[in-house]
C-alpha cells in the first residue's frame, strides 16, 4: 500500500520546479501552467518578490501563536478591510476553514439576538469545501456520498433563480451563501441583477449575505473581488487560494456589527495568520498593485475568451465559453478528460469543472504570448480529436446559446 492516502485522482506527472507560468516535471519536460495550483499561484511560480519576501520572513520568524499580536497579521487585516469595504478579518489556513468560520459567525450573530436563524440557503452546483458543515453547504450530491450524518441547516436552490430563492426564505433563515462565479461547479456566473436582488432580499428580510470568493477573489476575475462587478458589498466574505500566492492562508471578513459576535474563545486557529502566511499575502497584494495585474487580468482574460469563442466557430463541440477575468470555462458536448490529457501531452496543463467543462486558470501575470501559445495547443488538440465530428449539430446550437450568455455577462441582464 502506498504511504499517501488515495484521495486524489492525480495526473501522471511529478512537478518539481516552476518559473513564471511554466513548470517542469521530473523528466525535464516543461508545461504551460493554466491550472495555477487551482487558482492559487496568483503570481505564477518563483516570483522574485515573493521569493525574497518569504526568505527574509523565514529568517526572522515563521510562526508565533495568536496568543500574541502579530504585526504582519494586523497589516494584512487593514489592507483587506480597506480593499473590501468590510470591517474586520479572521485568518485561517484554507477556503473550507474560512467558509466554516462564516457559517459559525452567521449562526452566532442570530443566537446573540435571541432570534431563529439556523438555516443557510446556498446554490445548487456550488462548492464550499470538504469539512462537514461546508459539505452540507455544497450543492453537489457527489461530494457528500458516504459522509452521513451531515450537519443540518442548509437549503439549496438553483443559481440565478430569484423566485426559488425567495420561496426558500423563511423565519428560520439566517443567511444566503453564494459564489459570484461557481468554479468547481462548472464556471457558472451569478448574474449582476441576481446578486443585486439577493442583496436587496437580505436587507429586506434581515438576513446576512455571505459571498464565497475563495476562488474568485484577489484579482482572479479582473477586480480585486468579484462582488465589486455587481456593485454590492456582502456582510461576510471568504477568501483563500490566491490570497497567499502558494502559501496556505484563508480569511473571513465581516462588517462590524456581525464581526462583533465573535469574541475570545468563540473561534480560533493555531496556524491562522502566522507571520509567514501574512507576509506572502501582503506580497501578493503589493505585486498586484505595482505590476497593475488587474488590468492584465482583464486584457488577457478577454484575449483568452475571444480566442476560445473563435475556436468554437471552427470546432462546434465547444458549446459555450464563459467566465470572468482569468477564470474561463469552455463547455463541451463531449467528455473533457480526453482533451485535457491530449493538451497535457502537448505541454499545456488545464483542468475540468465538471465532466464537460474545460477550466482555464493561468496566473494573473500571464503574458499575451503565453495565452496565444495555450490557444494554439488547444486548437491542435481539437483538430486532432477523433471525437470532433460526432456532435457538430449539437455544438452549433450550443454556439448560439454561447452568444446569448456572453451578452448576459457583458450587460448583466438575463433573458
Secondary structure, 3 states (H helix, E strand, C coil): CCCCCCCCCCCCCCEEEEEECEEEECCCCEEEECCHHHHCCCCCECCHHHHHHHHHHHCCCCCCCCCCCCHHHHHHHHHHHHHHCCCEEEEECCHHHHHHHHHHHHHHHHHHCCCCCCEEEEECCCCCCCCHHHHHHCCCHHHCCCCCCCCCCEEEECCCCHHHHHHHCCCCEEEEEECCEECCCCCEECCHHHHHHHHHHHHHHCCEEEEECCCCCCCCCCCCCHHHHHCCCCCEEEECHHHCCCCCCEEEEECHHHHCCCCCCCCCCCCCCCHHHHHHHHHHHHHHHHCCHHHHHHHHHHHHHHHHHHHHHHCCCEEEEEEECCEEEEEECCCCHHHHHHHHHCCEECEECCCCEEEECCCCCCCHHHHHHHHHHHHHHHHHCCCHHHHHHHHHHHHHHHHHHHHHHHHCCCC
